[in-house]
């Protein structure tokens, strides 16, 4: 049900701006892959054409045109490697640069001939540009419109009237086709990215508490194998006290509401205290931090116990109950540079601290 609602939301956004904003990472990944593909393809094409032009001793400026654009493509390839972070963050700069170069090449190739000919590659340019560029439509249309206008102006200035008439008909037809086809492809790609984004959220989020789920927890923990800086320095294991009794007495619907309220409390607490909370399973939760030491974890644990008590979720079914829902909490601190990284052992140690808290009467915190 929630997935269908997510899809409905993604298709009813206020324009493509929202689609771009919500899927910026996926759009950048696509554009970066496009840059890599275009660089390799153009290097191959320009390299082959340069070799052919020298091997067959082409007359006129063809050799210089192919050689110039081969060096230009090599420059872009080297630049995107050297300044990798910049190019990955701002791929549109290089995308537009590529297409300016592509348009320039088509015009040079057309006008380098001793005998002027009708546009062929320029027609391809005004069609391909809006189809391949994944950017806001108004920017793509402005860029393509300028390319279209430049091609027509050069044809008018440099070619005969008859050839200009043919160029204007052919360019206009393919320009219009490119605009409409490009719009359709952009919308399709963005909706695909948005669907994947929603699926990822659904896959990694617990539907009741809106916290990250166990799958996401282990994804975070496995990152510690990649870099010591990504290893947590602290962990909480949390259990809602006597939650089975709460469910049995108040009903499962009330239990779900209780989980949702506590999940929101954990999320807000995590944002204020630099903790990431996860639903571990059932009434158990886990939290990770990357900045706190043992004493800070202890103080934070007591604050969390009080935050849950302050929710004042009614729970008074026997004489020993505190009157409100409470939690038991185990915490442990870890040295990210101490020996081998073993997140399963971290969970075991913290879980033992949780059982210690439960054995001491619940509604308390214990450290490992």
C-alpha positions as CSV (number, residue, x, y, z in Angstrom):
1,X,0.0,0.0,0.0
2,X,2.7,2.5,1.0
3,X,4.6,1.7,-2.2
4,X,1.6,2.5,-4.4
5,X,1.2,5.7,-2.5
6,X,4.8,6.5,-3.1
7,X,4.4,6.0,-6.8
8,X,1.3,8.1,-6.9
9,X,3.3,10.9,-5.1
10,X,6.2,10.6,-7.6
11,X,3.9,11.0,-10.6
12,X,2.0,13.9,-9.2
13,X,4.9,16.2,-8.4
14,X,4.8,19.9,-9.3
15,X,6.8,19.6,-12.5
16,X,10.2,18.1,-13.4
17,X,12.0,20.4,-11.0
18,X,10.8,18.3,-8.0
19,X,11.8,15.1,-9.9
20,X,15.3,16.5,-10.5
21,X,15.7,17.6,-6.9
22,X,14.5,14.3,-5.4
23,X,16.7,12.2,-7.8
24,X,19.8,14.4,-8.1
25,X,22.2,11.6,-7.2
26,X,20.8,9.2,-9.8
27,X,20.7,12.0,-12.4
28,X,24.4,12.8,-11.7
29,X,25.3,9.1,-12.0
30,X,23.6,8.9,-15.3
31,X,25.3,12.0,-16.6
32,X,28.7,10.9,-15.4
33,X,28.3,7.5,-17.2
34,X,27.2,9.4,-20.3
35,X,30.4,11.6,-20.1
36,X,32.6,8.5,-19.9
37,X,30.8,6.8,-22.8
38,X,30.9,9.9,-25.0
39,X,34.6,10.4,-24.2
40,X,35.5,6.9,-25.3
41,X,33.3,6.9,-28.4
42,X,34.6,10.3,-29.6
43,X,38.2,9.3,-28.9
44,X,37.7,6.2,-31.0
45,X,35.9,8.1,-33.8
46,X,38.3,11.0,-33.9
47,X,41.3,8.7,-33.7
48,X,40.2,6.6,-36.6
49,X,39.2,9.6,-38.7
50,X,42.6,11.3,-38.0
51,X,44.5,8.1,-39.1
52,X,42.4,7.8,-42.2
53,X,42.8,11.5,-43.1
54,X,46.6,11.2,-42.9
55,X,46.8,7.7,-44.5
56,X,44.8,8.8,-47.5
57,X,46.3,12.3,-47.6
58,X,43.0,14.1,-47.4
59,X,43.1,17.5,-49.1
60,X,41.8,20.7,-47.5
61,X,41.5,21.3,-43.8
62,X,40.0,17.9,-42.9
63,X,43.2,16.7,-41.2
64,X,43.4,19.8,-39.0
65,X,39.7,19.5,-38.1
66,X,40.0,15.8,-37.0
67,X,43.3,16.3,-35.2
68,X,42.0,19.4,-33.3
69,X,38.9,17.6,-32.0
70,X,41.0,14.5,-31.2
71,X,43.2,16.7,-29.0
72,X,40.2,18.4,-27.5
73,X,38.6,15.1,-26.5
74,X,41.9,14.0,-25.0
75,X,42.0,17.1,-23.0
76,X,38.5,16.5,-21.6
77,X,39.3,12.9,-20.8
78,X,42.4,14.0,-18.9
79,X,40.6,16.9,-17.2
80,X,37.7,14.7,-15.9
81,X,40.3,12.2,-14.5
82,X,42.5,14.8,-12.8
83,X,39.5,16.8,-11.4
84,X,37.3,13.8,-10.8
85,X,35.4,15.2,-7.8
86,X,34.5,18.4,-9.7
87,X,33.4,16.6,-12.8
88,X,31.3,14.1,-10.7
89,X,29.6,17.0,-8.9
90,X,29.0,19.2,-11.9
91,X,28.6,16.8,-14.9
92,X,26.3,19.2,-16.8
93,X,29.3,21.5,-17.3
94,X,31.1,18.8,-19.3
95,X,27.9,17.6,-21.0
96,X,27.2,21.0,-22.5
97,X,30.9,21.5,-23.3
98,X,30.8,18.2,-25.2
99,X,27.8,19.2,-27.2
100,X,29.3,22.6,-28.0
101,X,32.3,20.7,-29.3
102,X,30.1,18.3,-31.2
103,X,28.2,21.1,-32.9
104,X,31.4,22.9,-33.7
105,X,32.8,19.8,-35.3
106,X,29.7,19.2,-37.4
107,X,29.9,22.8,-38.7
108,X,33.6,22.6,-39.4
109,X,33.2,19.3,-41.2
110,X,30.3,20.8,-43.3
111,X,32.1,24.0,-44.2
112,X,35.6,22.4,-44.7
113,X,34.5,21.0,-48.0
114,X,35.5,22.9,-51.1
115,X,32.0,22.4,-52.4
116,X,29.3,23.4,-49.9
117,X,26.8,20.8,-49.1
118,X,23.5,20.5,-47.2
119,X,23.7,19.8,-43.5
120,X,23.8,16.1,-42.4
121,X,25.7,15.9,-39.2
122,X,24.3,19.3,-38.0
123,X,20.8,17.8,-38.4
124,X,21.9,14.9,-36.2
125,X,23.2,17.4,-33.6
126,X,19.9,19.3,-33.2
127,X,18.1,16.0,-32.8
128,X,20.6,14.2,-30.5
129,X,21.3,17.2,-28.2
130,X,17.8,17.3,-26.5
131,X,17.5,13.5,-26.6
132,X,20.7,12.8,-24.6
133,X,21.0,15.8,-22.2
134,X,19.2,15.1,-18.9
135,X,18.6,18.6,-17.6
136,X,15.7,20.9,-17.0
137,X,13.7,21.2,-20.2
138,X,13.9,25.0,-20.5
139,X,17.8,24.9,-20.4
140,X,17.9,22.0,-22.9
141,X,15.5,23.8,-25.2
142,X,17.4,27.1,-25.0
143,X,20.7,25.3,-25.8
144,X,19.2,23.4,-28.7
145,X,17.4,26.5,-30.0
146,X,20.7,28.4,-30.1
147,X,22.4,25.5,-31.9
148,X,19.5,25.5,-34.4
149,X,19.7,29.3,-34.9
150,X,23.5,29.2,-35.4
151,X,23.2,26.4,-38.1
152,X,20.5,28.3,-39.9
153,X,22.4,31.7,-39.8
154,X,25.6,30.1,-41.2
155,X,23.6,28.4,-43.9
156,X,21.9,31.7,-44.8
157,X,25.2,33.6,-44.8
158,X,27.4,31.0,-46.5
159,X,25.2,28.9,-48.8
160,X,23.0,29.6,-51.7
161,X,19.3,30.3,-51.4
162,X,18.3,26.8,-52.7
163,X,20.6,25.0,-50.2
164,X,19.4,27.3,-47.4
165,X,15.7,26.3,-48.1
166,X,16.6,22.6,-47.9
167,X,18.6,23.2,-44.7
168,X,15.8,25.1,-43.0
169,X,13.2,22.4,-43.8
170,X,15.5,19.6,-42.7
171,X,16.8,21.3,-39.6
172,X,13.3,22.5,-38.5
173,X,11.8,19.0,-38.9
174,X,14.5,17.3,-36.9
175,X,14.7,20.1,-34.3
176,X,11.0,19.8,-33.5
177,X,11.3,16.0,-33.4
178,X,14.3,16.2,-31.0
179,X,12.5,18.6,-28.7
180,X,9.4,16.4,-28.3
181,X,11.3,13.0,-28.3
182,X,13.8,14.5,-25.8
183,X,11.0,15.6,-23.5
184,X,9.4,12.2,-23.5
185,X,12.8,10.4,-22.8
186,X,13.6,12.9,-20.0
187,X,10.3,12.3,-18.2
188,X,10.6,8.5,-18.7
189,X,14.1,8.5,-17.2
190,X,13.2,10.7,-14.3
191,X,10.2,8.6,-13.4
192,X,12.3,5.5,-13.6
193,X,14.8,7.1,-11.2
194,X,12.0,8.2,-8.9
195,X,10.5,4.7,-8.9
196,X,13.9,3.2,-8.0
197,X,14.3,5.8,-5.2
198,X,11.0,4.9,-3.7
199,X,11.7,1.2,-3.9
200,X,15.0,1.8,-2.2
201,X,13.3,3.7,0.6
202,X,10.7,1.0,1.0
203,X,13.4,-1.7,1.1
204,X,15.5,0.1,3.7
205,X,12.8,1.7,5.9
206,X,10.6,0.1,8.5
207,X,7.0,0.9,7.7
208,X,5.7,1.3,11.3
209,X,8.5,3.4,12.9
210,X,9.8,5.1,9.7
211,X,13.3,4.3,11.0
212,X,15.9,2.5,8.9
213,X,15.5,-1.2,9.1
214,X,17.9,-4.1,9.9
215,X,19.0,-4.4,6.3
216,X,20.2,-0.8,6.4
217,X,21.9,-1.3,9.8
218,X,24.1,-4.0,8.4
219,X,24.8,-1.9,5.3
220,X,26.1,0.9,7.7
221,X,28.1,-1.6,9.7
222,X,29.7,-3.2,6.6
223,X,31.0,0.2,5.6
224,X,33.5,-0.1,8.5
225,X,35.3,-2.8,6.4
226,X,36.0,-0.1,3.7
227,X,37.4,2.6,6.0
228,X,38.3,3.0,9.7
229,X,36.6,6.5,9.6
230,X,33.3,4.8,8.8
231,X,33.4,2.5,11.9
232,X,31.0,3.4,14.7
233,X,32.5,4.5,18.0
234,X,29.3,3.6,19.9
235,X,26.2,1.4,19.8
236,X,22.9,1.2,21.6
237,X,20.7,-1.9,21.8
238,X,17.2,-1.0,23.0
239,X,14.2,-3.1,24.0
240,X,10.7,-1.8,24.9
241,X,9.9,-3.2,28.3
242,X,7.2,-5.9,28.4
243,X,5.9,-5.0,25.0
244,X,4.3,-8.4,24.5
245,X,2.1,-7.7,27.6
246,X,1.3,-4.3,26.2
247,X,0.2,-5.9,22.9
248,X,-1.8,-8.5,24.6
249,X,-3.6,-6.0,26.9
250,X,-4.2,-3.1,24.5
251,X,-4.2,-4.9,21.2
252,X,-1.9,-5.0,18.2
253,X,-3.3,-1.7,16.7
254,X,-2.3,0.1,19.9
255,X,1.0,-1.7,19.8
256,X,1.6,-0.4,16.2
257,X,0.8,3.1,17.3
258,X,3.1,2.8,20.3
259,X,6.0,1.7,18.0
260,X,5.3,4.6,15.7
261,X,5.4,7.2,18.5
262,X,8.6,5.7,19.9
263,X,10.1,5.6,16.4
264,X,9.5,9.3,16.0
265,X,11.0,10.0,19.4
266,X,14.1,8.0,18.4
267,X,14.4,9.9,15.1
268,X,14.1,13.3,16.7
269,X,16.5,12.3,19.5
270,X,19.0,11.0,16.9
271,X,19.0,14.2,15.0
272,X,19.7,16.3,18.1
273,X,22.4,13.9,19.4
274,X,24.1,12.7,16.2
275,X,22.8,9.1,16.5
276,X,21.4,6.9,13.7
277,X,18.5,4.7,14.9
278,X,17.4,1.4,13.3
279,X,14.5,-1.0,14.0
280,X,16.4,-4.2,14.8
281,X,13.3,-6.4,14.9
282,X,10.0,-6.6,16.9
283,X,10.4,-4.3,19.9
284,X,14.2,-4.1,19.6
285,X,16.0,-1.1,18.2
286,X,19.7,-0.3,17.6
287,X,21.5,3.0,17.3
288,X,25.0,3.9,16.0
289,X,27.2,6.9,16.6
290,X,30.5,8.0,15.2
291,X,31.6,10.8,17.5
292,X,30.9,9.9,21.2
293,X,33.1,8.3,23.8
294,X,31.9,6.0,26.6
295,X,31.0,8.8,29.1
296,X,29.0,10.7,26.4
297,X,27.2,7.5,25.5
298,X,26.2,6.9,29.1
299,X,24.8,10.5,29.5
300,X,23.0,10.1,26.1
301,X,21.5,6.8,27.2
302,X,20.0,8.3,30.4
303,X,18.6,11.2,28.3
304,X,17.0,8.7,25.9
305,X,15.4,6.8,28.8
306,X,13.8,10.0,30.1
307,X,12.7,11.0,26.6
308,X,10.7,7.8,26.2
309,X,9.2,8.2,29.7
310,X,8.2,11.8,28.8
311,X,6.1,10.4,25.9
312,X,3.7,9.2,28.7
313,X,2.3,6.3,26.7
314,X,-0.1,4.7,29.1
315,X,1.0,1.2,30.4
316,X,-0.5,0.3,33.8
317,X,-1.7,-3.3,33.8
318,X,-0.1,-4.5,37.1
319,X,1.2,-3.2,40.3
320,X,4.9,-3.3,39.2
321,X,4.4,-1.3,36.1
322,X,5.7,2.3,36.1
323,X,2.4,3.5,34.5
324,X,4.0,4.5,31.2
325,X,5.9,2.6,28.5
326,X,9.7,2.5,29.2
327,X,12.8,1.0,27.6
328,X,15.8,-0.9,28.6
329,X,19.1,0.1,27.0
330,X,22.6,-1.4,26.6
331,X,25.5,0.6,25.3
332,X,29.1,0.1,24.4
333,X,31.9,2.2,23.1
334,X,34.5,1.0,20.6
335,X,37.9,2.1,19.4
336,X,37.8,2.3,15.6
337,X,41.6,1.8,15.4
338,X,41.7,-1.1,17.8
339,X,42.6,-4.4,15.9
340,X,40.3,-6.1,13.5
341,X,36.9,-4.7,12.8
342,X,34.1,-7.1,13.8
343,X,30.6,-5.6,13.8
344,X,29.0,-8.9,14.8
345,X,31.1,-8.9,18.0
346,X,30.0,-5.3,18.6
347,X,26.4,-6.3,18.4
348,X,27.1,-9.3,20.8
349,X,28.8,-7.0,23.4
350,X,26.1,-4.4,23.3
351,X,23.3,-7.0,23.4
352,X,24.9,-8.4,26.6
353,X,24.7,-4.9,28.1
354,X,21.0,-4.8,27.2
355,X,20.3,-8.1,28.9
356,X,22.2,-6.7,32.0
357,X,19.8,-3.7,32.0
358,X,16.8,-6.0,31.7
359,X,18.0,-8.2,34.5
360,X,18.4,-5.2,36.8
361,X,14.7,-4.5,36.6
362,X,14.3,-2.8,33.2
363,X,13.7,1.0,32.7
364,X,17.5,1.5,33.0
365,X,20.7,1.6,31.0
366,X,23.8,-0.4,31.4
367,X,27.2,-0.1,29.7
368,X,29.5,-2.9,28.5
